[in-house]
Amino acid sequence: MLILVESIIDELSAPFKDPREYRTPTKLNISNESLFYMLIDETEKTFKKGVIINATVSKVFDNMVLCRLDNGLDATIQKNDLEKTDDKLQRII
């Protein structure tokens, strides 16, 4: 009965307080780059600058193109980046 009375007093003194105790988060010693590769489920060898990957264009705007990569990531290609690779895109198409 005493536990119930203490619980009622706690509830009335702080009506919306969460009575659970939370664990303090532990800090991981992971670099941002390692975390990125873990999140996209790729490795540094399969997803790095200069590697040709397939993408499906989903929307075309005046200043950008939205694509979906084969690994499921969404990508945005800006207009100024398209102008740099325009000759490469024409050769592929």
C-alpha positions in Angstrom: 0.0 0.0 0.0 2.9 2.3 0.8 4.3 1.9 -2.7 1.0 2.8 -4.2 0.7 5.9 -2.1 4.2 7.0 -3.1 3.4 6.4 -6.7 0.2 8.6 -6.4 2.2 11.3 -4.7 4.8 11.3 -7.4 2.2 11.4 -10.1 0.4 14.4 -8.5 3.6 16.3 -7.9 4.9 15.8 -11.4 2.0 14.8 -13.6 3.7 14.1 -16.9 7.1 13.0 -15.7 8.4 9.8 -17.1 9.3 7.5 -14.2 11.7 5.3 -16.2 15.4 5.7 -15.8 17.3 6.2 -19.0 20.7 4.8 -19.8 23.4 7.3 -20.7 24.4 6.8 -24.3 27.8 5.4 -24.9 30.1 7.2 -27.3 31.3 5.2 -30.3 34.7 5.8 -31.7 33.6 5.7 -35.3 34.6 8.2 -37.9 32.0 9.9 -39.9 33.2 8.2 -43.1 32.9 4.7 -41.5 29.4 5.6 -40.2 28.4 6.7 -43.7 29.5 3.5 -45.3 27.7 1.5 -42.6 24.5 3.4 -43.2 24.5 3.0 -47.0 25.7 -0.7 -46.8 28.6 -0.1 -49.2 32.4 -0.2 -48.8 35.1 2.2 -49.7 35.9 0.1 -52.8 32.4 -0.1 -54.2 31.3 3.4 -53.5 34.0 6.1 -54.0 34.7 9.0 -56.2 35.3 8.1 -59.8 33.4 4.8 -59.8 30.7 4.6 -62.4 27.3 3.6 -61.0 23.9 3.1 -62.5 21.1 5.6 -61.7 17.5 5.9 -62.7 16.3 9.5 -63.3 13.1 10.1 -61.4 12.5 13.8 -61.9 14.1 16.6 -64.0 13.9 20.2 -63.0 15.4 23.4 -64.5 18.4 23.4 -62.2 18.7 19.8 -61.0 18.0 16.1 -61.7 16.7 13.7 -59.0 18.0 10.1 -59.4 17.8 6.8 -57.5 21.0 4.8 -57.4 21.1 1.1 -57.8 21.9 0.7 -54.1 18.6 2.5 -53.1 20.1 5.9 -52.3 18.5 9.1 -53.7 20.9 11.5 -55.4 20.6 15.0 -56.7 22.7 16.2 -59.6 22.9 20.0 -59.9 22.8 21.8 -63.3 26.4 23.0 -63.1 27.5 19.4 -62.5 25.5 18.3 -65.6 27.2 20.8 -67.8 30.6 19.4 -66.8 29.6 15.9 -67.8 27.3 16.7 -70.7 29.6 15.2 -73.3 29.8 12.0 -71.2 26.1 11.8 -70.9 25.6 12.1 -74.6 28.0 9.3 -75.4 26.2 7.0 -73.0 22.7 7.9 -74.4 
